[in-house]
Amino acid sequence: MAIAIRRREYDHHTEQVHAAGGSWVRDLMLGLNDGLVASFAVTSGVAGAFSISGIVAMAGLAEMLGGAVSMGLAAFISARSQLEFYESEIEREREEIRKWPERERDEIGTIYRAKGFSGELLDRIVAHITADPERWSNVMMREELGFAVESFDPPLRSALTVGLSYLFGAAVPVVPYLFVAPASGGVLASAGATVLVLFGVGAAKTIITSRSWWRSGLESMLTGIAAAAVTYGAGRLFAAR
């Protein structure tokens, strides 16, 4: 029985599981969650101030499109900046290898000595790494600075993932207002749909966090409810003036 349990744990703890927590999943969850919360807050606030569903839907649509473009561009700029920083750092590392090869070779030896290698084995490792300038600079980036080119997101993919997922998430609170005429009824339909999806997104985040799915779902749901409650209250105060 114990062997079977350990086997299931081992099967779960695979590279496929780690791969599921890749950066694209992070971008997807970021866009969905932000789109849901922001759109829910905006539509609830406008619905609190106005009784016409068309006005609420238009405000939600404006937020949905503007937010998707803004989030997508922000993700693109962020990913591109990270990549540009990596490229500048690796070029600096290559320049140091050209200017001071002995010093950089000693640094490789120090790094792998700290990992427990010594003697002839250490000499062979250092010789192998420093035989290829490209490999040498990549190892220095990874071991000395903690950078790896594969850890950086392609800017366009990151922008599309965040932007499109934001668009989808933001559409959830808006759609009910297209089918429910009075804004007061639209609030209830929008809240019901959004709360359910927020819970689902929060629970889905446990794919990469390994937290309790129901607790993560509840936290996401409460975050959206809190934001919408504040804006709805502000809308009602505006309407009462």
ROFI-50314 format. One record per atom (N, C-alpha, C): atom name; x, y, z. Coordinates in pm, whole numbers, plus 50000, padded with zeros to 5 digits. Example, Ala and Ser with C-alpha at 12.3 -4.5 7.8 and 13.67 -1.06 7.14 Angstrom:
BEGIN
{N,{51319,49431,50780}};
{CA,{51230,49550,50780}};
{C,{51320,49670,50780}};
{N,{51285,49775,50708}};
{CA,{51367,49894,50714}};
{C,{51290,50003,50787}};
% end
This chain:
BEGIN
{N,{50084,49879,50000}};
{CA,{50000,50000,50000}};
{C,{50087,50126,50000}};
{N,{50189,50126,50090}};
{CA,{50279,50241,50099}};
{C,{50354,50262,49968}};
{N,{50394,50149,49905}};
{CA,{50465,50157,49777}};
{C,{50375,50218,49670}};
{N,{50247,50178,49670}};
{CA,{50152,50230,49572}};
{C,{50133,50380,49590}};
{N,{50126,50426,49717}};
{CA,{50108,50569,49745}};
{C,{50230,50647,49697}};
{N,{50350,50592,49727}};
{CA,{50472,50660,49683}};
{C,{50479,50664,49531}};
{N,{50433,50557,49469}};
{CA,{50435,50553,49323}};
{C,{50344,50660,49263}};
{N,{50225,50679,49324}};
{CA,{50134,50782,49275}};
{C,{50196,50920,49293}};
{N,{50264,50941,49407}};
{CA,{50329,51069,49432}};
{C,{50438,51094,49329}};
{N,{50514,50985,49298}};
{CA,{50621,50998,49199}};
{C,{50563,51029,49060}};
{N,{50455,50961,49026}};
{CA,{50393,50984,48897}};
{C,{50344,51128,48884}};
{N,{50296,51182,48997}};
{CA,{50246,51320,48995}};
{C,{50361,51419,48983}};
{N,{50475,51384,49045}};
{CA,{50589,51476,49052}};
{C,{50680,51451,48932}};
{N,{50635,51490,48815}};
{CA,{50710,51469,48692}};
{C,{50736,51601,48625}};
{N,{50819,51598,48520}};
{CA,{50846,51720,48446}};
{C,{50721,51774,48379}};
{N,{50626,51683,48346}};
{CA,{50502,51731,48286}};
{C,{50425,51819,48382}};
{N,{50427,51781,48512}};
{CA,{50359,51862,48612}};
{C,{50426,51998,48625}};
{N,{50562,51997,48629}};
{CA,{50633,52124,48635}};
{C,{50606,52207,48511}};
{N,{50601,52142,48394}};
{CA,{50578,52216,48269}};
{C,{50441,52283,48268}};
{N,{50344,52221,48337}};
{CA,{50210,52280,48342}};
{C,{50210,52414,48412}};
{N,{50312,52438,48495}};
{CA,{50323,52566,48564}};
{C,{50409,52664,48490}};
{N,{50418,52649,48360}};
{CA,{50501,52738,48280}};
{C,{50447,52880,48278}};
{N,{50527,52967,48217}};
{CA,{50493,53108,48217}};
{C,{50362,53137,48143}};
{N,{50329,53054,48043}};
{CA,{50204,53081,47970}};
{C,{50083,53059,48058}};
{N,{50093,52963,48151}};
{CA,{49982,52942,48245}};
{C,{49971,53060,48340}};
{N,{50085,53111,48383}};
{CA,{50085,53229,48469}};
{C,{50020,53347,48398}};
{N,{50058,53370,48271}};
{CA,{50000,53480,48193}};
{C,{49849,53460,48173}};
{N,{49810,53335,48148}};
{CA,{49669,53305,48128}};
{C,{49588,53336,48252}};
{N,{49635,53292,48367}};
{CA,{49564,53315,48493}};
{C,{49562,53464,48529}};
{N,{49674,53532,48500}};
{CA,{49680,53676,48528}};
{C,{49575,53751,48448}};
{N,{49569,53721,48318}};
{CA,{49472,53790,48233}};
{C,{49329,53760,48271}};
{N,{49298,53633,48294}};
{CA,{49162,53595,48331}};
{C,{49119,53662,48461}};
{N,{49202,53650,48562}};
{CA,{49165,53703,48694}};
{C,{49150,53855,48691}};
{N,{49245,53924,48630}};
{CA,{49237,54070,48625}};
{C,{49118,54116,48542}};
{N,{49092,54047,48430}};
{CA,{48978,54084,48347}};
{C,{48847,54068,48421}};
{N,{48832,53957,48491}};
{CA,{48710,53932,48566}};
{C,{48687,54037,48674}};
{N,{48790,54062,48755}};
{CA,{48774,54153,48869}};
{C,{48752,54297,48821}};
{N,{48835,54342,48725}};
{CA,{48823,54480,48679}};
{C,{48689,54506,48611}};
{N,{48647,54416,48524}};
{CA,{48520,54434,48454}};
{C,{48402,54424,48549}};
{N,{48409,54332,48643}};
{CA,{48303,54316,48742}};
{C,{48288,54443,48826}};
{N,{48402,54501,48863}};
{CA,{48399,54624,48943}};
{C,{48341,54740,48864}};
{N,{48382,54753,48738}};
{CA,{48333,54865,48655}};
{C,{48184,54853,48628}};
{N,{48140,54735,48583}};
{CA,{47998,54719,48551}};
{C,{47911,54733,48675}};
{N,{47957,54684,48788}};
{CA,{47878,54696,48912}};
{C,{47866,54841,48954}};
{N,{47976,54916,48940}};
{CA,{47972,55058,48976}};
{C,{47877,55137,48888}};
{N,{47883,55112,48756}};
{CA,{47795,55184,48663}};
{C,{47650,55141,48684}};
{N,{47628,55011,48710}};
{CA,{47492,54963,48735}};
{C,{47434,55023,48862}};
{N,{47518,55052,48959}};
{CA,{47471,55116,49082}};
{C,{47427,55259,49058}};
{N,{47482,55323,48955}};
{CA,{47450,55464,48928}};
{C,{47342,55481,48824}};
{N,{47332,55386,48728}};
{CA,{47237,55399,48618}};
{C,{47150,55275,48608}};
{N,{47027,55294,48563}};
{CA,{46932,55182,48556}};
{C,{46919,55124,48416}};
{N,{46995,55178,48320}};
{CA,{46985,55133,48181}};
{C,{47097,55033,48152}};
{N,{47059,54913,48113}};
{CA,{47158,54809,48088}};
{C,{47254,54845,47975}};
{N,{47206,54919,47875}};
{CA,{47291,54957,47763}};
{C,{47409,55041,47805}};
{N,{47385,55129,47901}};
{CA,{47494,55214,47952}};
{C,{47598,55128,48022}};
{N,{47549,55035,48103}};
{CA,{47640,54946,48176}};
{C,{47720,54861,48078}};
{N,{47651,54807,47977}};
{CA,{47718,54722,47879}};
{C,{47824,54801,47802}};
{N,{47794,54926,47768}};
{CA,{47890,55008,47695}};
{C,{48012,55038,47781}};
{N,{47989,55069,47907}};
{CA,{48101,55093,47998}};
{C,{48186,54967,48014}};
{N,{48119,54854,48027}};
{CA,{48192,54728,48040}};
{C,{48270,54693,47914}};
{N,{48210,54721,47799}};
{CA,{48278,54694,47672}};
{C,{48402,54782,47658}};
{N,{48390,54910,47695}};
{CA,{48504,55000,47687}};
{C,{48617,54952,47779}};
{N,{48580,54911,47900}};
{CA,{48682,54861,47993}};
{C,{48744,54732,47941}};
{N,{48661,54645,47884}};
{CA,{48708,54516,47834}};
{C,{48811,54535,47724}};
{N,{48780,54619,47625}};
{CA,{48872,54639,47513}};
{C,{48996,54718,47555}};
{N,{48973,54826,47630}};
{CA,{49086,54907,47675}};
{C,{49179,54829,47768}};
{N,{49119,54751,47858}};
{CA,{49201,54673,47950}};
{C,{49280,54565,47879}};
{N,{49218,54499,47781}};
{CA,{49287,54392,47707}};
{C,{49407,54448,47631}};
{N,{49387,54562,47563}};
{CA,{49498,54623,47490}};
{C,{49608,54668,47586}};
{N,{49568,54733,47695}};
{CA,{49665,54782,47792}};
{C,{49744,54669,47856}};
{N,{49675,54565,47898}};
{CA,{49742,54452,47962}};
{C,{49832,54378,47862}};
{N,{49784,54362,47738}};
{CA,{49865,54295,47637}};
{C,{49992,54371,47607}};
{N,{49981,54503,47591}};
{CA,{50100,54585,47564}};
{C,{50195,54586,47682}};
{N,{50141,54590,47804}};
{CA,{50225,54588,47923}};
{C,{50302,54456,47932}};
{N,{50235,54345,47899}};
{CA,{50302,54215,47902}};
{C,{50410,54209,47795}};
{N,{50382,54265,47677}};
{CA,{50480,54266,47568}};
{C,{50604,54346,47608}};
{N,{50583,54465,47661}};
{CA,{50695,54551,47699}};
{C,{50777,54488,47811}};
{N,{50707,54428,47908}};
{CA,{50776,54363,48020}};
{C,{50862,54247,47972}};
{N,{50804,54160,47887}};
{CA,{50879,54044,47837}};
{C,{50995,54088,47748}};
{N,{50973,54189,47666}};
{CA,{51080,54237,47578}};
{C,{51192,54302,47659}};
{N,{51156,54375,47764}};
{CA,{51257,54439,47849}};
{C,{51344,54334,47918}};
{N,{51282,54226,47964}};
{CA,{51357,54118,48028}};
{C,{51454,54055,47929}};
{N,{51407,54032,47807}};
{CA,{51491,53971,47704}};
{C,{51606,54064,47665}};
{N,{51577,54192,47652}};
{CA,{51682,54288,47619}};
{C,{51786,54297,47729}};
{N,{51740,54289,47854}};
{CA,{51833,54292,47966}};
{C,{51923,54169,47964}};
{N,{51865,54052,47934}};
{CA,{51944,53930,47925}};
{C,{52048,53942,47813}};
{N,{52007,53993,47698}};
{CA,{52099,54006,47585}};
{C,{52213,54102,47617}};
{N,{52185,54211,47688}};
{CA,{52291,54305,47724}};
{C,{52387,54244,47825}};
{N,{52332,54164,47917}};
{CA,{52417,54101,48018}};
{C,{52506,53992,47959}};
{N,{52452,53914,47866}};
{CA,{52535,53808,47807}};
{C,{52641,53867,47716}};
{N,{52611,53980,47653}};
{CA,{52714,54046,47572}};
{C,{52825,54100,47661}};
{N,{52787,54154,47777}};
{CA,{52887,54200,47872}};
{C,{52973,54085,47921}};
{N,{52910,53969,47945}};
{CA,{52983,53851,47990}};
{C,{53081,53803,47883}};
{N,{53038,53804,47758}};
{CA,{53127,53763,47649}};
{C,{53246,53857,47636}};
{N,{53221,53985,47657}};
{CA,{53329,54082,47651}};
{C,{53430,54058,47762}};
{N,{53383,54025,47881}};
{CA,{53472,53995,47993}};
{C,{53555,53870,47966}};
{N,{53493,53771,47901}};
{CA,{53566,53649,47866}};
{C,{53677,53680,47766}};
{N,{53649,53769,47671}};
{CA,{53751,53806,47573}};
{C,{53865,53885,47637}};
{N,{53832,53973,47731}};
{CA,{53933,54060,47791}};
{C,{54012,53991,47902}};
{N,{53940,53916,47986}};
{CA,{54005,53856,48103}};
{C,{53973,53707,48113}};
{N,{54019,53628,48018}};
{CA,{53984,53485,48016}};
{C,{54030,53408,48140}};
{N,{54149,53441,48191}};
{CA,{54199,53368,48308}};
{C,{54113,53395,48432}};
{N,{54073,53519,48448}};
{CA,{53987,53553,48563}};
{C,{53852,53484,48552}};
{N,{53796,53484,48432}};
{CA,{53667,53419,48412}};
{C,{53678,53267,48426}};
{N,{53792,53212,48385}};
{CA,{53813,53068,48401}};
{C,{53821,53033,48551}};
{N,{53888,53119,48626}};
{CA,{53896,53096,48771}};
{C,{53757,53101,48835}};
{N,{53671,53188,48782}};
{CA,{53535,53198,48836}};
{C,{53457,53069,48810}};
{N,{53475,53011,48692}};
{CA,{53411,52883,48663}};
{C,{53459,52777,48761}};
{N,{53592,52775,48786}};
{CA,{53646,52679,48881}};
{C,{53589,52699,49021}};
{N,{53575,52824,49063}};
{CA,{53520,52855,49196}};
{C,{53375,52809,49207}};
{N,{53299,52831,49101}};
{CA,{53157,52792,49101}};
{C,{53141,52642,49119}};
{N,{53218,52564,49041}};
{CA,{53201,52419,49046}};
{C,{53274,52356,49165}};
{N,{53373,52425,49218}};
{CA,{53435,52379,49343}};
{C,{53335,52388,49457}};
{N,{53254,52496,49454}};
{CA,{53151,52512,49557}};
{C,{53042,52406,49545}};
{N,{53029,52345,49425}};
{CA,{52931,52239,49407}};
{C,{52984,52102,49450}};
{N,{53111,52099,49494}};
{CA,{53167,51973,49545}};
{C,{53267,51905,49454}};
{N,{53299,51964,49338}};
{CA,{53396,51905,49246}};
{C,{53537,51949,49284}};
{N,{53634,51863,49259}};
{CA,{53772,51897,49289}};
{C,{53867,51812,49206}};
{N,{53994,51846,49213}};
{CA,{54097,51766,49148}};
{C,{54085,51760,48996}};
{N,{54115,51642,48942}};
{CA,{54115,51623,48798}};
{C,{53976,51640,48737}};
{N,{53873,51596,48810}};
{CA,{53737,51610,48759}};
{C,{53701,51757,48742}};
{N,{53738,51839,48840}};
{CA,{53711,51982,48831}};
{C,{53784,52043,48712}};
{N,{53910,52002,48692}};
{CA,{53988,52054,48580}};
{C,{53922,52019,48447}};
{N,{53871,51897,48436}};
{CA,{53806,51854,48312}};
{C,{53677,51934,48287}};
{N,{53602,51957,48394}};
{CA,{53477,52035,48380}};
{C,{53509,52176,48333}};
{N,{53607,52240,48396}};
{CA,{53645,52377,48358}};
{C,{53694,52381,48214}};
{N,{53778,52283,48176}};
{CA,{53831,52279,48039}};
{C,{53719,52259,47937}};
{N,{53623,52174,47970}};
{CA,{53513,52148,47878}};
{C,{53427,52274,47860}};
{N,{53395,52341,47968}};
{CA,{53309,52460,47961}};
{C,{53379,52573,47887}};
{N,{53505,52596,47917}};
{CA,{53576,52711,47860}};
{C,{53628,52684,47718}};
{N,{53611,52563,47669}};
{CA,{53655,52532,47532}};
{C,{53565,52598,47428}};
{N,{53442,52628,47466}};
{CA,{53345,52688,47374}};
{C,{53298,52821,47434}};
{N,{53334,52934,47371}};
{CA,{53296,53065,47428}};
{C,{53146,53082,47448}};
{N,{53065,53024,47355}};
{CA,{52920,53034,47368}};
{C,{52872,52960,47492}};
{N,{52920,52836,47508}};
{CA,{52884,52758,47627}};
{C,{52936,52825,47753}};
{N,{53056,52878,47745}};
{CA,{53119,52945,47858}};
{C,{53033,53061,47907}};
{N,{52993,53148,47814}};
{CA,{52913,53264,47854}};
{C,{52775,53223,47906}};
{N,{52716,53119,47847}};
{CA,{52586,53072,47895}};
{C,{52594,53016,48036}};
{N,{52702,52942,48064}};
{CA,{52721,52887,48198}};
{C,{52742,52999,48299}};
{N,{52818,53100,48261}};
{CA,{52840,53213,48351}};
{C,{52709,53287,48380}};
{N,{52627,53302,48277}};
{CA,{52498,53368,48298}};
{C,{52410,53288,48392}};
{N,{52410,53156,48373}};
{CA,{52323,53071,48454}};
{C,{52374,53057,48597}};
{N,{52503,53030,48610}};
{CA,{52558,52998,48742}};
{C,{52593,53121,48824}};
{N,{52643,53225,48758}};
{CA,{52686,53344,48831}};
{C,{52572,53442,48855}};
{N,{52489,53461,48751}};
{CA,{52382,53561,48759}};
{C,{52243,53502,48774}};
{N,{52231,53369,48752}};
{CA,{52100,53304,48767}};
{C,{52006,53327,48650}};
{N,{52060,53359,48533}};
{CA,{51978,53384,48415}};
{C,{51988,53267,48318}};
{N,{51875,53229,48259}};
{CA,{51872,53127,48155}};
{C,{51779,53176,48046}};
{N,{51824,53171,47920}};
{CA,{51745,53229,47812}};
{C,{51610,53160,47798}};
{N,{51603,53029,47832}};
{CA,{51477,52958,47817}};
{C,{51373,53001,47921}};
{N,{51417,53074,48024}};
{CA,{51323,53118,48127}};
{C,{51250,53247,48088}};
{N,{51291,53308,47977}};
{CA,{51228,53433,47934}};
{C,{51116,53405,47833}};
{N,{51006,53477,47848}};
{CA,{50890,53456,47763}};
{C,{50908,53527,47628}};
{N,{50866,53465,47518}};
{CA,{50858,53537,47391}};
{C,{50760,53653,47407}};
{N,{50801,53776,47381}};
{CA,{50714,53893,47405}};
{C,{50577,53884,47339}};
{N,{50573,53841,47211}};
{CA,{50445,53836,47141}};
{C,{50352,53732,47202}};
{N,{50406,53616,47239}};
{CA,{50322,53513,47300}};
{C,{50267,53560,47434}};
{N,{50351,53624,47511}};
{CA,{50307,53675,47641}};
{C,{50198,53779,47625}};
{N,{50215,53869,47527}};
{CA,{50116,53974,47503}};
{C,{49982,53915,47460}};
{N,{49986,53820,47368}};
{CA,{49862,53759,47320}};
{C,{49792,53679,47431}};
{N,{49869,53605,47510}};
{CA,{49810,53525,47617}};
{C,{49741,53613,47720}};
{N,{49811,53718,47765}};
{CA,{49753,53807,47865}};
{C,{49635,53884,47807}};
{N,{49652,53940,47688}};
{CA,{49547,54022,47628}};
{C,{49420,53944,47599}};
{N,{49434,53828,47537}};
{CA,{49316,53749,47501}};
{C,{49247,53691,47624}};
{N,{49326,53646,47722}};
{CA,{49264,53592,47843}};
{C,{49195,53703,47922}};
{N,{49252,53823,47921}};
{CA,{49186,53937,47985}};
{C,{49053,53967,47915}};
{N,{49056,53964,47782}};
{CA,{48935,53990,47704}};
{C,{48824,53891,47739}};
{N,{48862,53764,47747}};
{CA,{48764,53661,47779}};
{C,{48710,53680,47922}};
{N,{48801,53702,48017}};
{CA,{48758,53720,48155}};
{C,{48669,53842,48171}};
{N,{48706,53953,48105}};
{CA,{48627,54077,48117}};
{C,{48490,54065,48053}};
{N,{48475,53975,47957}};
{CA,{48346,53960,47890}};
{C,{48241,53896,47980}};
{N,{48284,53817,48076}};
{CA,{48188,53744,48161}};
{C,{48093,53837,48236}};
{N,{48141,53942,48304}};
{CA,{48046,54029,48374}};
{C,{47963,54116,48280}};
{N,{48008,54136,48156}};
{CA,{47939,54226,48064}};
{C,{47822,54159,47993}};
{N,{47841,54034,47951}};
{CA,{47742,53964,47867}};
{C,{47601,53964,47926}};
{N,{47581,53939,48057}};
{CA,{47444,53937,48111}};
{C,{47366,54066,48086}};
{N,{47434,54181,48081}};
{CA,{47365,54307,48058}};
{C,{47311,54320,47915}};
{N,{47363,54237,47826}};
{CA,{47314,54238,47688}};
{C,{47180,54168,47674}};
{N,{47145,54086,47775}};
{CA,{47023,54007,47767}};
{C,{46920,54042,47874}};
{N,{46962,54117,47976}};
{CA,{46871,54155,48085}};
{C,{46850,54306,48077}};
{N,{46727,54349,48053}};
{CA,{46700,54491,48027}};
{C,{46726,54581,48147}};
{N,{46663,54559,48263}};
{CA,{46691,54650,48374}};
{C,{46829,54621,48432}};
{N,{46904,54726,48460}};
{CA,{47039,54709,48512}};
{C,{47039,54637,48646}};
{N,{46932,54658,48724}};
{CA,{46925,54591,48855}};
{C,{46922,54439,48839}};
{N,{46849,54391,48738}};
{CA,{46848,54247,48712}};
{C,{46979,54200,48653}};
{N,{47041,54286,48572}};
{CA,{47170,54252,48513}};
{C,{47278,54235,48618}};
{N,{47269,54313,48726}};
{CA,{47367,54302,48834}};
{C,{47365,54162,48893}};
{N,{47247,54111,48918}};
{CA,{47235,53977,48978}};
{C,{47288,53870,48883}};
{N,{47250,53879,48755}};
{CA,{47297,53781,48658}};
{C,{47447,53790,48639}};
{N,{47497,53912,48632}};
{CA,{47641,53933,48615}};
{C,{47718,53882,48737}};
{N,{47666,53913,48856}};
{CA,{47733,53868,48979}};
{C,{47736,53716,48987}};
{N,{47624,53653,48953}};
{CA,{47620,53507,48960}};
{C,{47721,53442,48866}};
{N,{47725,53490,48741}};
{CA,{47817,53433,48643}};
{C,{47962,53460,48681}};
{N,{47989,53584,48723}};
{CA,{48126,53622,48754}};
{C,{48180,53549,48876}};
{N,{48098,53538,48978}};
{CA,{48142,53468,49100}};
{C,{48176,53322,49071}};
{N,{48095,53257,48991}};
{CA,{48122,53117,48955}};
{C,{48253,53103,48877}};
{N,{48272,53192,48779}};
{CA,{48395,53184,48698}};
{C,{48517,53222,48782}};
{N,{48502,53322,48869}};
{CA,{48613,53358,48958}};
{C,{48655,53240,49045}};
{N,{48557,53170,49097}};
{CA,{48589,53053,49179}};
{C,{48662,52948,49095}};
{N,{48614,52928,48971}};
{CA,{48678,52831,48883}};
{C,{48821,52870,48848}};
{N,{48845,52999,48821}};
{CA,{48979,53046,48789}};
{C,{49071,53031,48910}};
{N,{49019,53067,49027}};
{CA,{49099,53053,49149}};
{C,{49135,52908,49175}};
{N,{49040,52819,49155}};
{CA,{49066,52676,49175}};
{C,{49166,52625,49071}};
{N,{49155,52675,48947}};
{CA,{49246,52631,48841}};
{C,{49389,52676,48866}};
{N,{49406,52786,48941}};
{CA,{49541,52834,48969}};
{C,{49623,52733,49048}};
{N,{49556,52641,49115}};
{CA,{49628,52541,49195}};
{C,{49707,52445,49106}};
{N,{49685,52451,48974}};
{CA,{49768,52373,48882}};
{C,{49914,52412,48897}};
{N,{49939,52541,48922}};
{CA,{50077,52587,48933}};
{C,{50116,52622,49077}};
{N,{50020,52632,49168}};
{CA,{50054,52667,49306}};
{C,{50049,52548,49401}};
{N,{49977,52443,49364}};
{CA,{49962,52323,49448}};
{C,{49894,52354,49582}};
{N,{49817,52463,49588}};
{CA,{49743,52496,49708}};
{C,{49610,52422,49709}};
{N,{49536,52439,49817}};
{CA,{49402,52384,49825}};
{C,{49314,52451,49721}};
{N,{49248,52371,49636}};
{CA,{49171,52429,49525}};
{C,{49052,52511,49575}};
{N,{48985,52463,49679}};
{CA,{48867,52534,49726}};
{C,{48906,52665,49796}};
{N,{49020,52665,49866}};
{CA,{49063,52788,49932}};
{C,{49107,52893,49830}};
{N,{49180,52850,49729}};
{CA,{49222,52942,49624}};
{C,{49101,52997,49548}};
{N,{49004,52910,49519}};
{CA,{48883,52954,49452}};
{C,{48805,53054,49535}};
{N,{48797,53028,49664}};
{CA,{48723,53117,49754}};
{C,{48791,53254,49763}};
{N,{48923,53256,49768}};
{CA,{48995,53383,49775}};
{C,{48971,53467,49650}};
{N,{48979,53404,49533}};
{CA,{48954,53478,49409}};
{C,{48812,53531,49405}};
{N,{48718,53450,49448}};
{CA,{48578,53488,49448}};
{C,{48555,53607,49541}};
{N,{48611,53603,49661}};
{CA,{48593,53711,49758}};
{C,{48660,53840,49712}};
{N,{48773,53828,49642}};
{CA,{48840,53947,49588}};
{C,{48749,54020,49490}};
{N,{48688,53945,49399}};
{CA,{48596,54005,49303}};
{C,{48473,54065,49369}};
{N,{48418,53995,49466}};
{CA,{48300,54044,49537}};
{C,{48331,54174,49610}};
{N,{48447,54180,49675}};
{CA,{48486,54300,49750}};
{C,{48501,54420,49656}};
{N,{48568,54399,49542}};
{CA,{48588,54509,49447}};
{C,{48454,54558,49392}};
{N,{48366,54463,49355}};
{CA,{48236,54500,49300}};
{C,{48148,54568,49404}};
{N,{48154,54522,49529}};
{CA,{48072,54582,49635}};
{C,{48111,54728,49657}};
{N,{48240,54756,49655}};
{CA,{48287,54895,49675}};
{C,{48239,54985,49562}};
{N,{48257,54940,49437}};
{CA,{48218,55024,49323}};
{C,{48066,55036,49312}};
{N,{47994,54929,49345}};
{CA,{47848,54937,49342}};
{C,{47798,55038,49445}};
{N,{47859,55034,49564}};
{CA,{47822,55131,49668}};
{C,{47852,55273,49625}};
{N,{47966,55293,49559}};
{CA,{47999,55426,49509}};
{C,{47899,55471,49403}};
{N,{47857,55377,49318}};
{CA,{47758,55410,49217}};
{C,{47624,55449,49277}};
{N,{47584,55378,49380}};
{CA,{47457,55410,49445}};
{C,{47462,55548,49511}};
{N,{47576,55581,49569}};
{CA,{47593,55714,49630}};
{C,{47585,55823,49523}};
{N,{47644,55797,49407}};
{CA,{47640,55891,49296}};
{C,{47498,55912,49247}};
{N,{47424,55800,49238}};
{CA,{47286,55807,49190}};
{C,{47195,55880,49286}};
{N,{47228,55875,49415}};
{CA,{47144,55937,49517}};
{C,{47162,56088,49527}};
{N,{47264,56138,49462}};
{CA,{47292,56283,49469}};
{C,{47184,56365,49397}};
% end
